[in-house]
Amino acid sequence: MSARRSRWRRLTALGAAVALAAGLTACSSSEEQDGLLVYNAQHESLTKEWIEAFTKETGIKVTYRQGGDTELGNQLIAEGDSSPADVFLTENSPAMAAVEKDGLFTDVDQTTISQVPPQFRPATNKWTGVAARTTVFAYDKTKLSEAQLPRSIMDLEKPEWKGRWGAPPVKPDFQAIVAAMLELTGEQATSQWLAAMKSGAEIYSDNVATLRAVNDGQVEGGIIYHYYWFRDQSQTKEISGNTALHYFRNQDPGAFVSISGGGILNSSKMKEDAQKFLTFITSKAGQEVLEKGTSFEYPVASGVPANPALVPLVDLQAPAVNPSNLDAQKVTDLMTKAGLL
């Protein structure tokens, strides 16, 4: 077993054990694999929309196993060449990068690559972006004016922000943000920021809990991904009615755009159909599921624009980050050392 594989397995052994004990969630009622098998760490509702549209167009059946980025990435690395999975979909890039580094992906077809701009996929072409989400600072409109907002995510380590903001450090979403911070600012600056977070931020279980805490006045602001706010705004506004979103922009680490990935396993016995599935997701029809649906995630391929409610991707002024360089292991080490995991 490679040292990298051993480290990743140690990192996520507990999460994987929980997922395996639960048997994961299969789309098919049959226990036997029927058609393509997707290890799905994307939001289940979004992947189901993709699957239904793909099967309607091609007649190819698809089943999936539902889990988190980290646990499914760990499972793939543990299974290696014996994995039954054909396709891996994630919410964020670090798990994709870990599976890529273990040599488990085959090359993505050029047809798919041609549909995805370079900034939304790794240069290796071992996987591709399929959707995106941006980091935002959700804030309490009754407590903060625009002039009082942090200019940079790095400002949250300053003493004046102690006790005033929150985030969900245990979630892969937040860890991807830290991975980008590490890539952009280096280990020393990231460690210092994490230490300040440990002593000065409120800790929440996930993005929804963070947004709810801001809305309820527990903290003045919180780091989340944008679409949690937009989804609630499109429905009851129960957890976002008192809040607004602040975009850091200016290539700040807090303007990081996280890429949801899709890759095809070397071990797949249905590579041709798997390539068709990835091509469909990144096609105009597949990306319009993002534009016209209720996920409020960003399309990244085939020139499909974002949902009109969203700030256009180009206006986010996101920093350039190579998704293959996002180091999940190092982030876990740093966050553990800071007492956040």
N, C-alpha and C positions, 0 to 999 in steps of 0.2 A: 504493500500500500504506500502511495506517495506521501511525503511529509505534508504536502498541501491538502491532500484528501483527509489525512489524519486530523489536521488542524480544523478543517471545516466541519468534520464530523463531531469533534469535541465541542466546537462552537454551538452546534445546534442539536445535540443529541436529545435533549429534553423535548424540544419542540417536535422533532421527528417522531419520537416515541409516542407522544400524544396523538399525532396525526395517524400513525400506523395503528395505534390501539383503537382509534375511532373508525378505522377502515377507510378513511377518507370518504368523500361523497361522489358517487357515480351518477352520471346522467342517465345511463341505461338501467332498466330494472333487472337486466340479466347480469349474472355474476361473471359471465364470460365476455371477453373483449369482442365487441361488435363494431367493426370499422376502425377508424383512426382512434387512438387513445391520446388525449391531451392531459398533461399534468398542468392544471390550471391554478395559478396564483393571482390571476386577474380577478376583478369583481365578477362574481358568478353570473349576475344578470347580463352584463355586457358580453361575456363569452357565450352565453346561451343565445343571445341575439345573433352573434357571428355564426355560430354553429347552425342555427335554423336557416339563416339566409344562404349559407354555403351548401347545405344539404338540399335545399330547394332548388338551387341553381345547378348542382352537379350530380345529385343523387347519391353522393358519398356519405355514408353514415359516420358520425363522430360521437364518441363518448368522452367523458372527462372525469378526472379525480380532482376534487377541490382541496386546496390547502393554502398555506402562506408561502411567500417567497422563500424564506429561509428553510422551512421544513421540507418543501418539495425539492429545492436545490440540494439539500443534504441527502434526500432520498435518492435522487438521481446519481449523485456521486457515490453513494453506498452501493447502488445497484450496478453501476458501471455499464459494461457491455451487455449485461443481462437484463437491463431495464425493458419493461414492456412498452414504455412510453414512445410515442412517435413525435410529439410536439411538446414543447415547454413554453408556457406563457407566464409572464410575471407582471407585477405592478411596477417594479423598480429594477434598475440595472445591476446592482451588486450581485444578486443571485445568478443572473445570466453570466456575468463576468467570471464567477467562481466555477460554474459548469464549463464555460469555455476554456478556462485555464487548465481544467482537468482533461481536456481533449475529447469531450463527449459530443460535440456538435459537428455535423457535416456542413459543407458550404451551402449557403442559401443560393437558390437559382438566380441567375442574372435578371430574369424577368421581374422578380420581386425587388432585387436591388435597384433596378432602374426606376422603380416607383417611389423609392424613399430617398430624400435628399441626404447628402453625406453627414450633415450635422445631427441626424436622427438615427444613426447606426454606426457600429464600430467599423474601422477600416479593414478589419480582418474578413468581414462578410460571413462570419460564423453564426451570426444572428442578426436580427434587424429590429429597429423600433417599430411598434405598431400603434402606439398612442403616447400621450404625454400629459404631465400635470406640473403645475408650478407651485413653488413655495410662496406662501403669503403670510402676512401678519394680520390676523383677525383682531379687531380692537373694539372696545366699548365706546360707542359714539357719545355717550353721556359723560364720559370721564376724560377722553382724549380728543384734542383738536388735531387737525392735520399738522400743525406746526409743532406739536408735541411728540410726534411719532419718531421712532428711531430711524436715522438715515441709513444705517447698515444693520444687518443682523448681528454683526460683531459688537455693536453698541450695547447689546443686551447684557454683556458681561460687566458693564459699568455699575458702580455702586448705586447710582440713582434709579436703576431698574430692579434692584433687589426686592423680591416679593411681589412684583407687579405683573409678571408674565408667567406663562406655563407652556408645557409641551409634553408629548408622549414618547419618552426615550426608548421604551421597550418595543415599539413598532418598527418594522422594516422601513416604513415610509420615512420616519424621522432619521433613522440610521443612514438612509440614502442621502439625506440632506447633509448630515455630518460627513459622509464620505466625500461629497463635493467640497465641503469646507476644507477637509484635509488636503484634497488635491489642489485647491486654489490657494490656501494660506500656509500650508505646512503643518508639521506635527506640533511644534511648540505653541503656535497661535491657537490651534484647535484644542490642545490639552488645556490651555489657559481658559478658553471659552467654556469648555465642559466643566472645569472646576468651579467657575462662576455660576454655571447652571445648577450644579449640585447644591451650592450654598444659597442661591438666590432665586430659583424658579420653583413654581408649583408643578408637581409631577402628576400627569393624568394617564389613563389607561390607553387612550386612543385619540384620533382626530375629533371624533364626535364629542367625547367627554371634554376635550379641550375647548372646542367651540361653545359647548353648553356652559362651561365655567365662565367664559368671557361674557356670554349673553346674560348670565345670572348675576354678574357683578363680583364674582369671586376673585378675578384678576382683571387687569386692564387690557391685556392682550395675550395672544397665543400664536405659536407657530403651527400651521396646518398646511394641507394641500387645498388648493382653491375650490375643488369641485364639491367638497362637503358643504361649503357655504352656499354655492349655487343650487345644489339639490334642495336644500332646505328652503331657500328663497323661492324656489319654484313650487313649493308645496305649502306647508303651514307656517313657516318662519318661526317655528316653536323654539329652535335653538340658535337662531341667527337674527331675530327681529331687532335687537338692540345693537347690532354690530355692523361694521363695515370692513372692507379689506384694504390693506396697505400693501402696495407692490414696491419692493426695494429698488428694482431696476438698476441701471448704471453698472452692469456686469458684476454686481455685488454677489457674494456667496448666497445671500438670502433671495436672490433672483433665480436661483438654480431651477432648471426645468428637468424633471426626472423622466427618463424614457422607459416606458413599458416595453418589454422585449418579447420576441418570438423566435424560437430556434428549433431545429430539427435534429433529433438524436441520431448519432451514428448507428445505434443499435436498431433503429426502426426497420421493420420488414415491409413497410408501406411508404417508402421515401417519395415515390412519385405522387401519391395522393397527399402526403404531408406537405410537399412543396406546393401543390395546388391550393391547399388550405391557407398557407402563409401568403401566397400570391393573392388569394381572394381577400384576406383581411386587409392587405395593404393596397388593394385596388380601389377604384372610385366607389364601387358598391359597398365594400367593406368599411371604408373610411366614412361614408355617409351615415353609417350606423352611429358613429360618434357625433357627427354634425347634427343629425336630426333626432337622435334618441335622447334619453334622460340621464346618461352617464355624466355629461358635462366635462368629459375629458377632451383633450385636444387631438384632432386628426394630425398625422405627421406625414402623410403620403398622398400621392396622386393628385396633388394640388387642391385637395378638398379643404374648404375654409372651416373655421371653428364655428360652433354654435354662436349665433349673433349676440347672445347675452355675454359672451366672454370677451376679455381683452385680447385682441389678436396676438398670436405668438410673437410676431416681429416687434410688437410694441412692449414686450416684457423686458427687452434688453438683457437677456440672460447671459451669464458667463459661458464661455466655451469650455466644455468638459468632455473628455473622451470617456464614453461610458464603460469601456473595457478597463479603464484605469481605476475605477471605484473599488476600493479595497475593503471588503466587508470584514475580513479578519482583523485588520489593523484598527478599524473603527470599533469593533467589539472589544479589542484589547484596551483601547483608550477609554472607552465608556465604562468598562469594568474597573479600570484603575481609578476613574473619577467617582466610582460608587453609584453610577447611574443604571447599571445592569447587575 
